[in-house]
Amino acid sequence: MLTSKQRSKLRGMANAIEPVTQVGKGGITTNMIRTLSSALEARELIKVTVLESSGEAAKEMINTLANELQAEPIQTVGSKITLYRRSEKKGIEHIELD
């Protein structure tokens, strides 16, 4: 569980990153979950765009994605979702939350 200070730091870092994928009318698929999980392993902090054609709002989808990916929901701004999960990979630069 993240503290409000850690979540705030991650929100600030998320401003500078681009979305890794979009959720469209197909919704959340197992392929998408695999792709997002790989992105979280490589980057730890990712952004996802939820298109209007998905039929769901980003605020409704953030918890579903976080549960599927065992990630922390950071924020939703408009149609953008930000998620964080500490990577188990060695050799990458981890985000320091302290």
C-alpha atoms as one frame of an Amber mdcrd trajectory, in Angstrom:
protein
   0.000   0.000   0.000   1.319   3.401  -0.954   1.282   6.459   1.267  -0.236
   9.711   0.019   3.268  11.182  -0.302   4.412   8.256  -2.485   1.238   8.440
  -4.580   1.804  12.184  -5.035   5.363  11.580  -6.261   4.112   8.986  -8.767
   1.393  11.355 -10.007   4.061  13.971 -10.684   6.218  11.459 -12.555   3.210
  10.325 -14.608   2.827  13.799 -16.122   5.927  13.217 -18.240   5.040   9.775
 -19.654   2.945   8.807 -22.659   0.228   6.113 -22.604   1.495   2.627 -23.489
  -1.818   1.431 -24.978  -5.512   2.140 -25.416  -8.580   0.261 -24.236 -11.178
   0.321 -27.004 -14.436  -1.406 -27.832 -12.855  -4.827 -27.235 -12.479  -3.931
 -23.565  -9.899  -5.598 -21.345  -8.608  -8.817 -22.887  -6.117 -11.385 -21.616
  -3.715 -10.265 -24.333  -3.959  -6.692 -23.088  -3.341  -7.812 -19.493  -0.183
  -9.638 -20.627   1.003  -6.562 -22.532   0.351  -4.239 -19.597   2.026  -6.638
 -17.171   5.136  -6.675 -19.360   5.088  -2.884 -19.539   4.837  -2.657 -15.745
   7.795  -5.041 -15.358   9.876  -2.878 -17.680   8.755   0.583 -16.499   6.952
   0.230 -13.124   4.745   3.264 -13.913   2.423   3.212 -16.925  -0.416   5.202
 -18.392  -3.371   3.752 -20.336  -5.935   5.644 -22.415  -9.570   4.530 -22.236
 -11.432   5.298 -25.456 -15.111   6.269 -25.452 -15.872   3.203 -27.585 -14.891
   0.934 -24.665 -18.271   1.582 -23.058 -16.685   2.121 -19.639 -15.293   5.197
 -17.962 -11.668   5.312 -16.825 -12.794   5.743 -13.201 -14.711   2.465 -13.428
 -11.909   0.615 -15.227  -8.940   1.580 -13.013  -9.790  -0.844 -10.199 -10.416
  -3.717 -12.625  -7.032  -3.194 -14.269  -5.263  -2.769 -10.920  -6.742  -6.040
  -9.622  -5.902  -7.977 -12.796  -2.310  -6.686 -12.778  -1.725  -6.718  -8.989
  -0.820  -3.040  -9.384  -1.521   0.116  -7.410  -4.056   2.496  -8.971  -2.433
   5.937  -8.930  -4.921   8.232 -10.653  -7.444   8.799 -13.396  -7.447  12.098
 -15.234 -10.097  12.329 -17.914  -9.677   9.186 -19.992  -6.166   8.369 -18.735
  -5.363   5.735 -16.090  -2.035   5.586 -14.254  -0.860   2.354 -12.595   2.244
   1.421 -10.583   3.778  -1.931  -9.706   7.296  -2.484  -8.400   9.225  -4.578
 -10.892  10.861  -7.861  -9.953  13.331  -7.462 -12.824  16.988  -7.036 -12.050
  19.030  -4.578 -14.031  16.412  -1.852 -14.368  16.338   1.456 -12.572  13.621
   1.150  -9.933  11.502   4.118  -8.916  12.574   5.279  -5.446   9.518   6.158
  -3.372  11.209   7.276  -0.152
